[in-house]
């Protein structure tokens, strides 16, 4: 092995690939050691060292120094393959360290390939992929198009590196603000919070340490020039810029803009905020499909519930009435719980025991009984809601098949069965499926009722007869008459 050639190769790899010389030397030593293992076996003791200054390899076999010339006669091809593999791994590790520092940073690249919506992007030293799920909804790309995206993930995949890009991540908007708005890049204006639904709407909360600078105005720019360039990059996505405030009483109304807020009620125990608005502002505050209040909730980090004052009064009355039925809870305690934001049994079932003790002054047994009762009631109400949804879904399916506009699923008439047997057959199948769903849901509800009775300390009652269970027997006379009419029509 030529020592000068080894030094030349190490220097060339260091300059071309950016790999540390020490890593290259270790790869050469490992390659030589692997080749010697194939010749001497795994039992012998072998040590290989390449002198960093001269490039001469030193091999010690069972305590004796071997002649370096023997290396040229021992599995040279194996040593070469191991050396190439080690260099590739070292190159991958070097690129991994470089790109992992760029995670969440903005990069610019050129699309080189499109396969099933997945774009392969050349970002310089490596290629990255932009999955379909990380592309803005509604946008389309083409080969040789230059795009910008943030590095979302960097992984090692064998001897290669897998870099995943994203254009839907909130950090993409944050980096665009840093590029397009100099005050943000210079940290004069800070992006305090950001909530985004890619392709539709984004809310950005900004603040400024310099009171002479208008944070919102600086981000918008003269006649909206700055924000317009960001909107164009996001394919027309709407961006709301709001002023950040450490007080939730001020921040939440800002986050719900353009709706006007009358009052903000904080419920710290549940991490919930109740926002009161006028009737004409309710739909504007909620937004299309709840988008405005959902983004505002993400922006401030609290659950926001929007309602009018009349709705709040009705909710308070219903909640106090329901909580008064819970064992050990009097009206005063019920009003105290409601004032803390506990409006439903679901809220009451997750209350912290310490908080309940502090509010009620009860012991562990009473608090446990209250929580158990609320848990059972929450399950029961959930099952009733499932039954109602199943019945509504079955009714709609039945109406779609029969073309009727009834509000409930009814038995098809004999005349309809005779005139349109195929349509009635589908209707019967739909009705049978609906009845099956309702029976299963009712059975689950009975189980919940039984648990409720056990919590109350009373055994669950069982019906003793058909009449007591509320089931009416079918009249034989009506059945025979209907059957006769059906035969006659047939």
Buried (B, 14 or more C-beta within 10 A) or exposed (E): BEBEEBBEBBEEBBEEBEBBBEBBBBBBBBBBBBBBBEBBEEEEEBBBBBEEEEBBBEBEBEEEEBEBEEBEEBBEEBBEBBBEBBBBBBBBBBBBEBBBEBEBEBBEBBBEEBEEEBBBBBBEEBBBBBBEEBBBEEBEBEEEEEBBBBBBBBEEEEEEBBBBBBBBBBBBBBBBBBBBBEBBEEEBBBBBBBBBBBBBBBBBBBBBEEEEEEBBEBBBBEEEEBBBBBBEBBBEBEBBBBBBBEEBEEBBBBBBBEBEBEEBBBBEBBEBBBBBBBEEBBEBBBBEEEBBBBBBBBBBEBBBBBBBEEBBEEBBEEBBEBBEEBEBBEEEBBBBBBEBBBBBBBBBBEBEEEBBBEBBEBEEEBBEBBBBBBBBBBBBBBBBEBBEEBBEEBBEBBBEBBEBEEEEBEEBEBEBBBEBEEBBEBBBEBBEBBBEBBEEBEEBBEBBBBBBBEBEEEEEEEEEEEEEEEEEEEEEEEEEEEEEEEEEEE
